[in-house]
Amino acid sequence: MGRQMGILRCWHGWRAVILALGMAWFGPAADLWAGTLDSAGTPQTVGRSAEPFGRSASVLSAGALLEKWRNVARQLDDEAVQLALCDGDRDRCVSPAALELLAIVDNARARDGRARLGEINRAINLAIRPMSDFAQYGEIDVWSSPLVTFAHGAGDCEDYAIAKFVALRLAGIAPGDLRIVIMRDTIRGDDHAVAAARLDGRWLTLDNRRMAMIEDAQVRNYRPTFVIDQTGIMQYVDAPLLAGLAGADPALANLAPADLARSATPNAEPGLIASSN
């Protein structure tokens, strides 16, 4: 029993060391959401130039979407240990999913600038088959961590986005230059998730629906609703869009701000992302 306890203490010690090494590549997954745990009161607004689509956002402090991301972030914390182990010793890695993800990261690390981002976007789009959560899990909306997604070889839009978010970080992209953006399709009325990376001051979107990366300013028929970074989730401020809507439709001009927001942003917090993505 004493020997078992000693081994257990030894493992916890080594796990801490391994996790620390893994964080050098990825950054603490807990920090991806810990910044929102104590958020309360007036939301903190982020400058317009800091986020994709050039719009300001405020910290999200509660809700189903935040809880969903917290669950994913805990999985990322665990997977960071396994990825660090496999990255340090590929021959002894017992996870084919980790080896597949790291091979993509290796190819990306050998490139610079836009080519690095494009390699990850292309490779992950090819590595994962599009499949709805209902077909795969029998549930409407499941957010999977990268190793789970790669083990299944299938996923939907948020699974692609999360995998790219992690792969980009492992490839050396700074945390402050990485986002996951949730957008509302203004034509079909469903939600879609993409990864975004900032290069030379411009945000590029990495979308599972296309191989080519495009700048946020070139995205059409989508309205961004939420953005995820290393500190947590933020909700985009709708004032610029609402002003445009009020000017275009006289019927909206007399609505109170709260009613106007509801009319322009139905289901403002998407706990579910459509499985057609």
N, C-alpha and C positions, 0 to 999 in steps of 0.2 A: 504494500500500500504506500509506504514511504517512497519507494522507488518510483511508483506510478505518479505520485504527487510531484516528485522532482522532475520527471519527464514533462509533466503538464506545465510546471512553472517554466521549464526550459523552452517548451514550445511557445508559451505566451511571450517570453522574452525575445525569441527569434522572430515571432510574428510581428512584434513591434518594430524590430530592426528592418524586416522585409517591407513592412508597410511604409516605414520612413523612406526607404530606398524607392519604393514604388511611387510615393508622392513626389519625388524629385522629377519624375516624368509627368505625372498626371495631376498632381495637386490633390489635397485632401478632398475626397468625395463629400465628406460631411460638410465641408465649407461651401459646397454647391447650394446647400439649402439652409445651413445654420443661420445665415444672416437674416432669415425671415422668421426665425423662431420667436424672437422677442419683439417683433415689429408690432407697434400699436399706435393708436392716435392718428395724427395727421400723416398721410403717406408722404414719403420722401420722394420728391420729383427729380428725375435724372435729366440732364441737359439734352436738348434736341440732337446735337451732333454726336452724342455718345452711342446712340442705338441705331440699328438698321431702320431704314425708311425715314430717317431724319426727324423722328417724332419723339416727344418726351414720354416718359413712362413713370409710373409710381409703384412702389413696393407693394406686393400682394401679401397680406398678413394672415389670411384665412381662406378656407374654401376647399372644395373637392379637388380642384386642380393642384393646389399646393400639396395636399396630402398624397396625391398620386405621384408627384415629383419627389417628395420626401422618401417614399417607398423605393423608387428607382435609385435615388442617391445612396441609400443604404446598401443596395445591391452593388452599386459602383464601388463603394468602399471595400466590400468583400472581394470583388473581382480585381481591384487594384493590387491586392496581395498576390493573387494567382498570376496576373500578368507580369508582375515584377519577378516572380520566381521563374516563369517561363522565359522572360526576356533575358534573364541572367544565365540560364542553362537550358537551351532548346532541346538538347538530347534527353534530358530527364523530364521534360514537360509532359504531363499526363492529360492535357486538355487539347484535343485537336482544334477546338474552336479558338482557343487562345493562340495557337500556332498560326491558324489561318488569318486571324486579325493582325498578329505581329508581322506576318509576311507582307501584308498590305502596308503596314506602317514602315517596314524596312524600305520598300520601294519608294514610299513618299519621302522618307528621310534623305534619299539619294538625290532628290530634286529640290529646287528652290522656288520661292515665290508662287506665282499662279500655278506652275506645273505641279508643285507639291499638293496644293489644294485639289487640283483637277484629278490627280492620281487617286486620291482617297475617294473623291466623289464617284469617279468611274468604277473603281474596283469594288466599292461597297454596293453600288447599284447592280453590278454583275453578280456579286456573291450572294445576294439575298433575293429570293423569289417573292414577288408581291402576293400576299395572302391576307385575307381579312382575319381579324381576331376571332370572329365567330366560327369561321372554318377551322381555325387552328386550335382554339381553346374552348369553344362553345360559349364564349362571353362576348359582349358587345365591344368593350374597350379595355385592352390590356397593354400596359407599357412594359417592354422587356429591356433588360440590360443587354449589352453587346454580346457577351458570351452565350447567353440564352438564345439570342437571335441567331448567332452563327451556328450554334449547336442544332437548331431547328432548320436553319437554312432558309427561313421564310419570315416575313413580317410585313407590317404596313408602315405608313409614312412616319409615325413617331419612332418606330423601331430603327428605321434607316437614319433618322435625324440624330437619335441618341448614339448610335454606333459611330456616326461620322464625328460627332462632338467629342467622343472619347478618342477616336483614332487621330484626329487633328491635334489634340493635346499631346498624345503620345509621340506624335511626329515633330513636336517642338513648337507648335503655335502657342503664343502666349494666351493665358486664360482670359485676359481682358479683350482679346480679339476674337473670342468665340461666343456664339449664341445658338440657341434653338428658338425659332420663331413659330408661333402658332398663328395661322391666318384664316380668315373667313373667305370662302369662295363666294363672291358677290353674285355669281350667276347661278351656281348649283345650290348655294345656301348651306354647304357643309364646311367642316374645318379641315385644315391641312397643316402639317408640320414640316419644317425644313431646317437644316443646319445653316448657319451663316458664319462667315469668317471675314475679318477686316484685313485688307491688303492695301498698303499705300493710301490709307485713309478712306478707302471705299469698301463697302460691304458687298460681298458676293454671296449669293444663295446657292446652296448645294441641295438639289432637289432630286428625289427618287424618280420623278416623272421625266427628267431630262438629263442627258449626259453633259450638255454644255452648262457652265455656270454663268449666271447673269447677275448684273448689279441690281440692288434693291430698287433703284429708280426705274428700272426697266420691267419690273414685275407688273403685270396687268391683271385686272379682274380679281384681285385679292386685297383684303383689308387686314393689316396686322392687328391682332388683339392682345396677345401676350408674348413676352420674351423671357427666356431663361438664360441666366449666366452663372458664373461660379459663385455668386452670392445668393441666388434664389430666383424667384419669379417676380416679374413686374408686369403691370397692366398698362397698355398704351393709353395715353390720354386722347380722348376722341374730339377734343374741341376743334382742331383744324378741319376735320372731316364734317363735323356737325354743322359748322358755319357754312360750308359749301352746300350741304343738303338743305339748310334753311333758305339759302339764297335761291336754290334751284326750284324748290317747291314752296309756294306761298302758304300752303296749308300747314307747313311745319313751323313757319315763322312765329305763330302765336302760341306755340306750345311752351310749357315751362321746361327748364333745362333737364329735369329728371325725366319728364315724359318724352322729350326729344331724344334723350339717350336711349330710352327703351325702344322707341320706334326705329332708331337707326342701328341698334346693336341687340337684336333678339338673342336670348341665351348668351348673355355677355360673358359668362364663365363656362367654357366648354368642358364639362366633366367628361364628355365623350367626344372622340374624334371618329368621324365616319369611316367605316371599314372599307370603303371603296378606294382608299388612298394607297 
